Amino acid sequence: MDYSRLAEVCRKNGTLCEFDHILAPHTSMKIGGPCDVFLRVSDEASLKKALTVCREDKLPYFILGKGSNLLISGKGFRGCVIALSSAGTGGSVAVSGNTVTAWAGTTLHSVCLAALEHSLTGLEFAYGIPGSLGGALFMNAGAYGGEMKDVVKSCRYIDGSGEIKEMSAADMELSYRSSIFSRRDFVITSVTMELSAGDKTAIKSRMEELMQRRRDKQPLEFPSCGSTFKRPEGYFAAALIEECGLKGFAVGGAQVSTKHSGFVVNTGGATFEDVMAVVNEVKRVVLEKKGVALECEMLILQ
């Protein structure tokens, strides 16, 4: 593949462009080989230019946020990885009344703190989720009874033909860990949320409570992709896995967490193959013993 035009556009635009860049440090699982080209963009215009070249030159590409729900092969990715800088568009979160708007690469942590600062409630569930705002909308992230579809109002995105458009929440097809963006060639550039006025002390207390629950129940001390499996209808994945005697099951450095069976963690030196071996064995045993087919929540790039 010829990346010369892409590299030239990045040079003229001041966009970081590196070849044979290792991806493991960009994921919460800390696993992943090199990509052909790695870009870091911080604004909508730069993102649009990079996408246009990739599409016109038929270069495979992948949009990367915080990599918190992503497992990458040790072979890496043959193509261009476009990382959305968390400090994009000035790194600011715009608040107007009860409306909060931010660049897709902004961390959920930053957005939650901005909401707290302005005494806005509704995003407490997202505090502690280690992802980007765009990634959260892409998968309709949620926790503790809340999810993105409860707060999102609209977003800006680049469609398949390279046009910048706006979409209302009603058209996003938001459902459990899914959205129109996970099924179409659309790239989210910014997200607008509608929150409610609240009591700052109560909001902070709720955020701290949920963060403590994460610390108490989740294996935050190990690299992971968060919840490895989606919740099967009528069941809880972690309970099924534990009932099948798989808690602590390990292959190499990958293990079903002994703290929370819904997490496959990297206890040290885990490879992509280790993780997939654990995932596939868990799927096989749960299907055999419980008759339930588990589906991965994490994205797998290989």
N, C-alpha and C positions, 0 to 999 in steps of 0.2 A: 504494500500500500504506500502511496505517495503522500507524505504529510508536509511537503515543502510549502504549499500554498497556505495551509493552516498555520505553519510556523511563521510565515511572513505576515499574515494578518495579525497574529498575536504580537509580533515584534512591533508593528506599527501602532497597535492598540495599547501597548504596555501591559499585556496580559502574560502572566507567568506561563512558560511552556517548557516542559522538561521531557526528555526521552528516556525510556526504560526506567520509569519511576516505580519504586516498590510501594505497593498499596497497603501492606499490613498495618503500618502505623496510622492509617486513616480509618481503621475499623475498630469497633469496640471488642471484637473477637481476637484482634491482633494476628490475623492470618491472611495471607494473600501475596501472590507474586507480583511481577511488574506489569505495567500496561505499556503499550507502545508510546503513547504520548499522554502527559498529564497537564491539564490546564487548571488554573485557579482564577475564577472570575468573581467580580465583586459588584457588578451592576447589570441591569437588564440589557443595555445596548451591547456590552461585550459578550454576553451570553448569546444574544441573537446572532451576532457576527460569527461566533464559533460554530453555532448550530448550522447556520447557512452553509458554511464551507464543508462541514462534515456531511451534510445531506447532499449537497451538489457533487462532492467528490466521492460519494458513496463510502464514507469512512464509518465503521461501526463506532458508536459512542455510548457512554453511560453517564448519567447525571448522578453525582455523589454529594450527599449532604454531610451528615456527621458519621455515616457508616455504622450506626448503632443497631441496625437490623439486617446486616449484610455479611454473608459468608463468601469469601473470594477464593478461588482455586489457587493452589501453589503455582500453577502455570501462569496465573495472572489473567490479563484481558488483552486480546489482540484487537486493539482499537484505541480510541481516545476516551479518557476519563475526564469529565468536566466537573471539577469540584466547585461548589458554591461557597465562597468565603463567608465565614460567620461574621466578619466585619464589613460585609457588603453594604453598599449604599450609605456609607458613613457610619455603619454599625449602630444606627439609631432605630428606636421603635417609636413610631408616631402615634400619639394619643390625642383624640379629639372627642370630648364628651365621653360617651361610653364605647367609642370605637377605637380599636387598636389595629394598626397596620405595620407590617414589617416585611423586609426582604426575605425570600424563601430560605436563604442560608443562615438566617439568624437562629441562634440556639433557643430552644423552648425555655431554658433557664432564664435567658435575658428577657424574653417576652413576659414570662410569669412575674419577674421582678418589676418590670415596668407597670404591669397591671396592679401589683401590690402598691407601688409608689403612688398610683392615682386612685387607690381605694376602689378598684374594680374587681368584682367577683365573677367566677365562672370558669376560670382557668386553673384553679387549685389542683385539679386532678392531674394536670400535666407537669406539675413541679416535681422534678426528679427524673422525668423521662429524658434520657441522654441523647436527644435527637434534634434535628433542625425543624423549623416551622414548616418548610415545604415538604419534608419527608413525613412529618406528622399528618399533614393533609393528604398526601399521596396514599397513605395506608389507613387513613381515618384512625389514627392512634387513640388509645383510650386506656383508662385505668380507674379503679375505685369508683365505678358508676358513672364516669363521665367520658366523653369522647369528642373528637374535633367537630363532628357534625352538630353538636350542641351549641357551639359558639361561632363557627365560621359564618361569615356573611357573604363574602365574595373573594375572588382572587384574580390576579392578572396572570396570563400565561402566554406562551408562544405555541401556536398551533402547528400542525403538520406541514403547512405551507410557509411557515416563517413569519406569520402575522401575529402581532401582539394584540391580544383580546382580553376581555373581562368576562367572567362567568359568575353567576349567582349560585348560592349554595343549593338552591332547588334543582339546578341542572348538573350537579356534581355526582349524582348517583352514589351518595355516601351510604355505606352499609358496613357490616362487621369486617374490619380490617381491609376495606376495599373502597375504591372510588373510580370515577371515570378515568382518572389520570394513570391508574395502574393497568388500564386496558387500551388506552389510546396514546398516540405519539404527541402528547401535549406536555410541555415543560412549565411548571409553576414558577413564577418569578416573584410574586409577593402575595401575601394573604391578609385579608381584613376580617377582623372578628368583632362581634357585637357582644359586649359584656354588660353587667349590671352594676349600679352603684352599691357599694357595700361598706361595711365597717372594717377599717384597715387592721385593727387588732384581731378581729375575728378571722379575717382572710389569712393573716400571717400565722395565726394559731393553727388553722386548718392545713396550711402548707407544711408547717413543721410536723404536724401529726402524721400526715401522709408520708413525709420523708422518713420519719422514724419507723413507720410500718415497713417501708422498703428496706431500710437497714436491718430490721429485725427478721424479716421473712425472705429476703432475696440474697443471693450469693454475690453481693456487690464487690467482694474482695477478689473475685476472679473475672478475667475477661469473658464476655458472653455476648450473645445477640439478643439478650432479653428473653422473653418467652419464646421458646423454640417452636412450639406447636400452637396452632389456632385452637380455640375452644370448640370441641365437637358439640353439636346440638344435643342438649340434654345431659351433657357430661362435663367434667373438668379434666383436662389432659393430665395435669399433675397427679390427680387422684388415681386415674387409670394406670399411669406409669408406676406409681408406688404400689398399687394393688397387685401388679404383675411382678413385683419383686425386683424392679429395675433401678431402684434408687441406689446410686453409687456405681452403677454399671459403667465400666470404662474400657476404652480402647486407646492405647498410647496415652497422650496427654489430654484426651477429651473424656469428659465424665458427665453422667447424669448427676446433677448437683445433689449432695447429701443434705443440703439445707432446703432446697425447693426442687422437686422432681420435674417441674415444668421447664427448667433451665438446663441446657447442655453447656458446660463451662470448659474453659481452657485452663487446666491446672498447671500448665507449663510445657511449652514445646509442642503443643498439639498441632497436627497438620490438618489440611482440608480433608484428607482421606480418613483420618482418625474421627473427625466430627461426623462425617457422612456415614461411617461404619456404625457409630453409636446411634445416629438418627434412624438409619435403616433397620437396625436391630430392634429399636424401640417400636417402630412402626410394625414390624413383623410380629413381635410378641403380643402387642396390644390387639392387633387384628385377630391373631390366633386365639388368644385367651378371652378377649372381651367382645370380639366382633365389631370393633370400632376402628375405622380407618382414620388415622391421624394425618393432618396436613400441616406442612411447615408454615410458620408465620414469617420466618426470615427469608430474605431474598438470597438466591444462590447465583453467583456470577462465576462462570467458568468458560 
